[in-house]
Amino acid sequence: MAKDIQGTEKHSPRYHNIDTWPAEDMLESLWASQLRAISCIQQSIPEISASAEAIAERLSHGGRLFYIGAGSSGHLAIQDCVEINPTYGWPLDKLIPLIAGGKDALLAPMGGAEDDERISVKSLKAHAISAQDVIIAVAASGSTPYTLAAVKHARSQGSLVISVANNRHAPIYDHAHHSIFLDSGSEVIAGSTRMAAGTAQKAALNMLSTLTMTKLGHVHDGLMVSMVINNEKLENRGAAIIQEITGSDSETAKKCLNEADKNIKLAVLLAMNHPKAEAEKALADNQGHLRQAMEKLKVTY
């Protein structure tokens, strides 16, 4: 068991004397390692799918989404977390990123913090994590004390626990409802899990959050219909989305977007000539799912 747990730390003999290799040979090995990291995700697709379904169910009933990790894994967890609001409009007060060492750890190494089990539990208690909530825990080894203590506490509070790790027998799986194992193997640079393990984590988290937000109605025909519009570029993109869905002209799309206070879904329904009050009700009645709202209004009118 210990052999598997330390899989990401193994020193592969194939990379012996790599520091003496020609530059292009070394890069070929790094490239091949990255390809393997991406390809290993395929075997985890069923678990990623089940995880997204479970997360969406919990969040659709008012839950919050916690992300937690330490070191490189923590950085990747935080990155996925902070991109959900601008991309899918998920409320900031329902997104809680936690990393060992806090904000300081985003710019400087805070190695000691990842060994302190009390810090993560204290943070989760401060946020009053509950059975409504979801926590996504990311750890290459799956045994980081900070992260392991967090999943134990979250599970004890009834929270939905999703554990993402790169070792088959990761301890954080023991406390998870869903375990996403990413078999990225040993690193070219032994123990540097920001490389292959990190690449697999980044891609898997992208897939997990994208499917979750799609299930929650924030994607329509591959378009970001819930994105936050806060500059001219995004306003133009929002108008283009409205045009693509409705077939309206640019002037109408922009007019409807302004009337909808930059809410793309509402603007789409306005561009389809539905009264604003009816459009707002249709979206509210269908938990913000544009396609369902369109179907309801199609039947009504």
Contacts in CASP RR format, 6 or more apart in sequence:
PFRMAT RR
TARGET T0000
AUTHOR 0000-0000-0000
METHOD contacts of the structure
MODEL  1
MAKDIQGTEKHSPRYHNIDTWPAEDMLESLWASQLRAISCIQQSIPEISA
SAEAIAERLSHGGRLFYIGAGSSGHLAIQDCVEINPTYGWPLDKLIPLIA
GGKDALLAPMGGAEDDERISVKSLKAHAISAQDVIIAVAASGSTPYTLAA
VKHARSQGSLVISVANNRHAPIYDHAHHSIFLDSGSEVIAGSTRMAAGTA
QKAALNMLSTLTMTKLGHVHDGLMVSMVINNEKLENRGAAIIQEITGSDS
ETAKKCLNEADKNIKLAVLLAMNHPKAEAEKALADNQGHLRQAMEKLKVT
Y
1 169 0 8 1.000
4 167 0 8 1.000
4 168 0 8 1.000
4 169 0 8 1.000
5 141 0 8 1.000
5 142 0 8 1.000
5 143 0 8 1.000
5 167 0 8 1.000
5 169 0 8 1.000
5 170 0 8 1.000
5 171 0 8 1.000
6 141 0 8 1.000
6 167 0 8 1.000
7 166 0 8 1.000
7 167 0 8 1.000
7 185 0 8 1.000
7 186 0 8 1.000
8 140 0 8 1.000
8 141 0 8 1.000
8 166 0 8 1.000
8 167 0 8 1.000
8 184 0 8 1.000
8 185 0 8 1.000
8 186 0 8 1.000
8 187 0 8 1.000
8 191 0 8 1.000
8 193 0 8 1.000
8 197 0 8 1.000
9 141 0 8 1.000
9 186 0 8 1.000
9 190 0 8 1.000
9 191 0 8 1.000
10 185 0 8 1.000
10 186 0 8 1.000
10 190 0 8 1.000
11 186 0 8 1.000
11 190 0 8 1.000
12 186 0 8 1.000
12 187 0 8 1.000
12 188 0 8 1.000
12 190 0 8 1.000
14 29 0 8 1.000
15 29 0 8 1.000
15 188 0 8 1.000
15 189 0 8 1.000
15 190 0 8 1.000
18 26 0 8 1.000
18 29 0 8 1.000
18 188 0 8 1.000
21 29 0 8 1.000
29 188 0 8 1.000
30 188 0 8 1.000
30 195 0 8 1.000
33 187 0 8 1.000
33 188 0 8 1.000
33 195 0 8 1.000
33 196 0 8 1.000
34 195 0 8 1.000
34 196 0 8 1.000
34 199 0 8 1.000
36 184 0 8 1.000
36 185 0 8 1.000
36 196 0 8 1.000
37 182 0 8 1.000
37 184 0 8 1.000
37 195 0 8 1.000
37 196 0 8 1.000
37 197 0 8 1.000
37 198 0 8 1.000
37 199 0 8 1.000
37 200 0 8 1.000
37 203 0 8 1.000
38 199 0 8 1.000
38 200 0 8 1.000
38 203 0 8 1.000
40 182 0 8 1.000
40 183 0 8 1.000
40 184 0 8 1.000
40 185 0 8 1.000
40 200 0 8 1.000
41 48 0 8 1.000
41 182 0 8 1.000
41 200 0 8 1.000
41 203 0 8 1.000
41 204 0 8 1.000
41 207 0 8 1.000
43 183 0 8 1.000
44 180 0 8 1.000
44 181 0 8 1.000
44 182 0 8 1.000
44 204 0 8 1.000
45 207 0 8 1.000
47 178 0 8 1.000
47 179 0 8 1.000
47 180 0 8 1.000
47 181 0 8 1.000
48 180 0 8 1.000
48 204 0 8 1.000
48 207 0 8 1.000
48 208 0 8 1.000
48 211 0 8 1.000
49 211 0 8 1.000
50 178 0 8 1.000
51 162 0 8 1.000
51 178 0 8 1.000
51 180 0 8 1.000
51 208 0 8 1.000
52 208 0 8 1.000
52 211 0 8 1.000
52 212 0 8 1.000
52 215 0 8 1.000
53 215 0 8 1.000
54 134 0 8 1.000
54 160 0 8 1.000
54 162 0 8 1.000
54 177 0 8 1.000
54 178 0 8 1.000
55 65 0 8 1.000
55 134 0 8 1.000
55 136 0 8 1.000
55 160 0 8 1.000
55 162 0 8 1.000
55 208 0 8 1.000
55 212 0 8 1.000
56 212 0 8 1.000
56 215 0 8 1.000
56 216 0 8 1.000
58 132 0 8 1.000
58 133 0 8 1.000
58 134 0 8 1.000
58 160 0 8 1.000
59 65 0 8 1.000
59 94 0 8 1.000
59 134 0 8 1.000
59 212 0 8 1.000
59 216 0 8 1.000
60 216 0 8 1.000
60 287 0 8 1.000
61 132 0 8 1.000
62 94 0 8 1.000
62 132 0 8 1.000
63 94 0 8 1.000
63 132 0 8 1.000
63 133 0 8 1.000
63 134 0 8 1.000
64 93 0 8 1.000
64 94 0 8 1.000
64 95 0 8 1.000
64 96 0 8 1.000
64 127 0 8 1.000
64 129 0 8 1.000
64 132 0 8 1.000
64 133 0 8 1.000
64 134 0 8 1.000
65 81 0 8 1.000
65 84 0 8 1.000
65 90 0 8 1.000
65 94 0 8 1.000
65 95 0 8 1.000
65 96 0 8 1.000
65 133 0 8 1.000
65 134 0 8 1.000
65 136 0 8 1.000
66 96 0 8 1.000
66 97 0 8 1.000
66 98 0 8 1.000
66 124 0 8 1.000
66 127 0 8 1.000
66 129 0 8 1.000
66 133 0 8 1.000
66 134 0 8 1.000
66 135 0 8 1.000
66 136 0 8 1.000
66 154 0 8 1.000
66 159 0 8 1.000
67 74 0 8 1.000
67 77 0 8 1.000
67 78 0 8 1.000
67 80 0 8 1.000
67 81 0 8 1.000
67 95 0 8 1.000
67 96 0 8 1.000
67 97 0 8 1.000
67 98 0 8 1.000
67 135 0 8 1.000
67 136 0 8 1.000
67 138 0 8 1.000
68 74 0 8 1.000
68 77 0 8 1.000
68 97 0 8 1.000
68 98 0 8 1.000
68 99 0 8 1.000
68 120 0 8 1.000
68 135 0 8 1.000
68 136 0 8 1.000
68 137 0 8 1.000
68 138 0 8 1.000
68 146 0 8 1.000
68 147 0 8 1.000
68 150 0 8 1.000
69 77 0 8 1.000
69 98 0 8 1.000
69 99 0 8 1.000
69 100 0 8 1.000
69 137 0 8 1.000
69 138 0 8 1.000
69 139 0 8 1.000
69 144 0 8 1.000
69 146 0 8 1.000
69 147 0 8 1.000
69 150 0 8 1.000
70 99 0 8 1.000
70 100 0 8 1.000
70 101 0 8 1.000
70 105 0 8 1.000
70 111 0 8 1.000
70 113 0 8 1.000
70 114 0 8 1.000
70 139 0 8 1.000
70 144 0 8 1.000
70 146 0 8 1.000
70 147 0 8 1.000
71 99 0 8 1.000
71 100 0 8 1.000
71 105 0 8 1.000
71 109 0 8 1.000
71 110 0 8 1.000
71 111 0 8 1.000
71 114 0 8 1.000
72 140 0 8 1.000
72 193 0 8 1.000
72 194 0 8 1.000
72 197 0 8 1.000
72 198 0 8 1.000
73 138 0 8 1.000
73 139 0 8 1.000
73 140 0 8 1.000
73 144 0 8 1.000
73 147 0 8 1.000
73 193 0 8 1.000
73 197 0 8 1.000
73 198 0 8 1.000
73 201 0 8 1.000
74 99 0 8 1.000
74 100 0 8 1.000
74 105 0 8 1.000
74 138 0 8 1.000
75 99 0 8 1.000
75 106 0 8 1.000
76 138 0 8 1.000
76 198 0 8 1.000
76 201 0 8 1.000
76 202 0 8 1.000
76 205 0 8 1.000
77 97 0 8 1.000
77 99 0 8 1.000
77 136 0 8 1.000
77 137 0 8 1.000
77 138 0 8 1.000
77 205 0 8 1.000
78 97 0 8 1.000
78 99 0 8 1.000
78 106 0 8 1.000
79 202 0 8 1.000
80 202 0 8 1.000
80 205 0 8 1.000
80 206 0 8 1.000
80 208 0 8 1.000
80 209 0 8 1.000
81 95 0 8 1.000
81 96 0 8 1.000
81 97 0 8 1.000
82 95 0 8 1.000
82 97 0 8 1.000
83 209 0 8 1.000
84 90 0 8 1.000
84 95 0 8 1.000
84 209 0 8 1.000
84 213 0 8 1.000
85 91 0 8 1.000
85 92 0 8 1.000
85 95 0 8 1.000
85 228 0 8 1.000
86 227 0 8 1.000
86 228 0 8 1.000
86 230 0 8 1.000
87 213 0 8 1.000
87 224 0 8 1.000
87 227 0 8 1.000
88 213 0 8 1.000
88 216 0 8 1.000
88 218 0 8 1.000
88 219 0 8 1.000
88 224 0 8 1.000
88 226 0 8 1.000
88 227 0 8 1.000
89 218 0 8 1.000
89 226 0 8 1.000
89 227 0 8 1.000
89 228 0 8 1.000
90 213 0 8 1.000
90 216 0 8 1.000
90 218 0 8 1.000
90 226 0 8 1.000
96 127 0 8 1.000
98 120 0 8 1.000
98 123 0 8 1.000
98 124 0 8 1.000
98 150 0 8 1.000
99 105 0 8 1.000
99 106 0 8 1.000
100 110 0 8 1.000
100 111 0 8 1.000
100 112 0 8 1.000
100 113 0 8 1.000
100 114 0 8 1.000
100 116 0 8 1.000
100 119 0 8 1.000
100 120 0 8 1.000
100 144 0 8 1.000
100 146 0 8 1.000
100 147 0 8 1.000
101 110 0 8 1.000
101 113 0 8 1.000
101 114 0 8 1.000
101 119 0 8 1.000
102 110 0 8 1.000
102 113 0 8 1.000
104 110 0 8 1.000
105 113 0 8 1.000
113 119 0 8 1.000
113 146 0 8 1.000
114 144 0 8 1.000
114 145 0 8 1.000
114 146 0 8 1.000
114 147 0 8 1.000
115 145 0 8 1.000
115 146 0 8 1.000
116 145 0 8 1.000
116 146 0 8 1.000
117 145 0 8 1.000
117 146 0 8 1.000
117 148 0 8 1.000
117 149 0 8 1.000
118 149 0 8 1.000
119 146 0 8 1.000
120 146 0 8 1.000
120 147 0 8 1.000
120 149 0 8 1.000
120 150 0 8 1.000
120 153 0 8 1.000
121 149 0 8 1.000
121 150 0 8 1.000
121 153 0 8 1.000
123 150 0 8 1.000
124 135 0 8 1.000
124 150 0 8 1.000
124 153 0 8 1.000
124 154 0 8 1.000
124 157 0 8 1.000
125 153 0 8 1.000
129 135 0 8 1.000
129 153 0 8 1.000
129 154 0 8 1.000
129 157 0 8 1.000
129 159 0 8 1.000
130 157 0 8 1.000
130 158 0 8 1.000
130 159 0 8 1.000
131 157 0 8 1.000
131 158 0 8 1.000
131 159 0 8 1.000
132 159 0 8 1.000
133 154 0 8 1.000
133 157 0 8 1.000
133 159 0 8 1.000
133 160 0 8 1.000
134 159 0 8 1.000
134 160 0 8 1.000
134 161 0 8 1.000
134 162 0 8 1.000
135 150 0 8 1.000
135 151 0 8 1.000
135 154 0 8 1.000
135 159 0 8 1.000
135 160 0 8 1.000
135 161 0 8 1.000
135 162 0 8 1.000
136 162 0 8 1.000
136 164 0 8 1.000
136 205 0 8 1.000
136 208 0 8 1.000
137 147 0 8 1.000
137 150 0 8 1.000
137 151 0 8 1.000
137 154 0 8 1.000
137 161 0 8 1.000
137 162 0 8 1.000
137 163 0 8 1.000
137 164 0 8 1.000
137 172 0 8 1.000
137 176 0 8 1.000
138 147 0 8 1.000
138 164 0 8 1.000
138 165 0 8 1.000
138 201 0 8 1.000
138 205 0 8 1.000
139 147 0 8 1.000
139 148 0 8 1.000
139 163 0 8 1.000
139 164 0 8 1.000
139 165 0 8 1.000
139 170 0 8 1.000
139 172 0 8 1.000
140 165 0 8 1.000
140 166 0 8 1.000
140 167 0 8 1.000
140 193 0 8 1.000
140 197 0 8 1.000
140 198 0 8 1.000
140 201 0 8 1.000
141 165 0 8 1.000
141 166 0 8 1.000
141 167 0 8 1.000
141 170 0 8 1.000
141 193 0 8 1.000
142 148 0 8 1.000
142 163 0 8 1.000
142 165 0 8 1.000
142 166 0 8 1.000
142 167 0 8 1.000
142 170 0 8 1.000
142 171 0 8 1.000
142 172 0 8 1.000
142 173 0 8 1.000
143 167 0 8 1.000
143 170 0 8 1.000
143 171 0 8 1.000
143 172 0 8 1.000
147 172 0 8 1.000
148 171 0 8 1.000
148 172 0 8 1.000
148 175 0 8 1.000
151 161 0 8 1.000
151 163 0 8 1.000
151 172 0 8 1.000
151 175 0 8 1.000
151 176 0 8 1.000
152 175 0 8 1.000
154 161 0 8 1.000
154 175 0 8 1.000
155 161 0 8 1.000
155 175 0 8 1.000
155 176 0 8 1.000
155 177 0 8 1.000
160 177 0 8 1.000
161 175 0 8 1.000
161 176 0 8 1.000
161 177 0 8 1.000
161 178 0 8 1.000
162 176 0 8 1.000
162 177 0 8 1.000
162 178 0 8 1.000
162 180 0 8 1.000
162 208 0 8 1.000
163 170 0 8 1.000
163 172 0 8 1.000
163 173 0 8 1.000
163 175 0 8 1.000
163 176 0 8 1.000
163 178 0 8 1.000
163 179 0 8 1.000
163 180 0 8 1.000
164 180 0 8 1.000
164 182 0 8 1.000
164 201 0 8 1.000
164 204 0 8 1.000
164 205 0 8 1.000
164 208 0 8 1.000
165 172 0 8 1.000
165 173 0 8 1.000
165 179 0 8 1.000
165 180 0 8 1.000
165 181 0 8 1.000
165 182 0 8 1.000
166 181 0 8 1.000
166 182 0 8 1.000
166 183 0 8 1.000
166 184 0 8 1.000
166 185 0 8 1.000
166 193 0 8 1.000
166 197 0 8 1.000
166 198 0 8 1.000
166 200 0 8 1.000
166 201 0 8 1.000
167 181 0 8 1.000
168 181 0 8 1.000
168 183 0 8 1.000
170 179 0 8 1.000
170 181 0 8 1.000
172 179 0 8 1.000
173 179 0 8 1.000
173 181 0 8 1.000
180 204 0 8 1.000
180 208 0 8 1.000
182 197 0 8 1.000
182 200 0 8 1.000
182 201 0 8 1.000
182 204 0 8 1.000
184 196 0 8 1.000
184 197 0 8 1.000
184 198 0 8 1.000
184 199 0 8 1.000
184 200 0 8 1.000
185 196 0 8 1.000
185 197 0 8 1.000
187 193 0 8 1.000
187 195 0 8 1.000
187 196 0 8 1.000
187 197 0 8 1.000
188 195 0 8 1.000
188 196 0 8 1.000
189 195 0 8 1.000
210 219 0 8 1.000
213 219 0 8 1.000
213 226 0 8 1.000
216 287 0 8 1.000
217 225 0 8 1.000
217 226 0 8 1.000
217 287 0 8 1.000
217 288 0 8 1.000
217 289 0 8 1.000
217 290 0 8 1.000
217 291 0 8 1.000
218 224 0 8 1.000
218 225 0 8 1.000
218 226 0 8 1.000
219 225 0 8 1.000
219 226 0 8 1.000
220 245 0 8 1.000
220 265 0 8 1.000
220 290 0 8 1.000
220 291 0 8 1.000
221 244 0 8 1.000
221 245 0 8 1.000
223 241 0 8 1.000
223 244 0 8 1.000
223 245 0 8 1.000
224 241 0 8 1.000
224 264 0 8 1.000
225 241 0 8 1.000
225 245 0 8 1.000
225 264 0 8 1.000
225 265 0 8 1.000
225 268 0 8 1.000
225 290 0 8 1.000
226 264 0 8 1.000
226 265 0 8 1.000
227 234 0 8 1.000
227 237 0 8 1.000
227 238 0 8 1.000
227 264 0 8 1.000
228 234 0 8 1.000
229 235 0 8 1.000
229 237 0 8 1.000
229 238 0 8 1.000
229 257 0 8 1.000
229 262 0 8 1.000
229 264 0 8 1.000
235 254 0 8 1.000
235 257 0 8 1.000
235 262 0 8 1.000
238 253 0 8 1.000
238 257 0 8 1.000
238 264 0 8 1.000
238 267 0 8 1.000
239 250 0 8 1.000
239 253 0 8 1.000
239 254 0 8 1.000
239 257 0 8 1.000
240 253 0 8 1.000
241 264 0 8 1.000
241 268 0 8 1.000
242 248 0 8 1.000
242 253 0 8 1.000
242 256 0 8 1.000
242 257 0 8 1.000
242 264 0 8 1.000
242 267 0 8 1.000
242 268 0 8 1.000
242 271 0 8 1.000
243 249 0 8 1.000
243 250 0 8 1.000
243 253 0 8 1.000
245 268 0 8 1.000
245 271 0 8 1.000
246 253 0 8 1.000
246 268 0 8 1.000
246 271 0 8 1.000
246 272 0 8 1.000
247 271 0 8 1.000
248 256 0 8 1.000
248 271 0 8 1.000
252 271 0 8 1.000
253 267 0 8 1.000
253 271 0 8 1.000
256 267 0 8 1.000
256 268 0 8 1.000
256 270 0 8 1.000
256 271 0 8 1.000
257 264 0 8 1.000
257 267 0 8 1.000
259 267 0 8 1.000
259 270 0 8 1.000
259 276 0 8 1.000
260 266 0 8 1.000
260 267 0 8 1.000
260 270 0 8 1.000
260 276 0 8 1.000
265 283 0 8 1.000
265 288 0 8 1.000
265 290 0 8 1.000
265 293 0 8 1.000
266 276 0 8 1.000
266 279 0 8 1.000
266 280 0 8 1.000
266 283 0 8 1.000
268 290 0 8 1.000
268 294 0 8 1.000
269 279 0 8 1.000
269 282 0 8 1.000
269 283 0 8 1.000
269 290 0 8 1.000
269 293 0 8 1.000
269 294 0 8 1.000
269 297 0 8 1.000
270 276 0 8 1.000
270 279 0 8 1.000
272 294 0 8 1.000
272 297 0 8 1.000
274 282 0 8 1.000
274 297 0 8 1.000
274 301 0 8 1.000
278 297 0 8 1.000
278 300 0 8 1.000
279 293 0 8 1.000
279 297 0 8 1.000
282 293 0 8 1.000
282 294 0 8 1.000
282 296 0 8 1.000
282 297 0 8 1.000
282 300 0 8 1.000
283 289 0 8 1.000
283 290 0 8 1.000
283 293 0 8 1.000
285 293 0 8 1.000
285 296 0 8 1.000
286 292 0 8 1.000
286 293 0 8 1.000
286 296 0 8 1.000
END
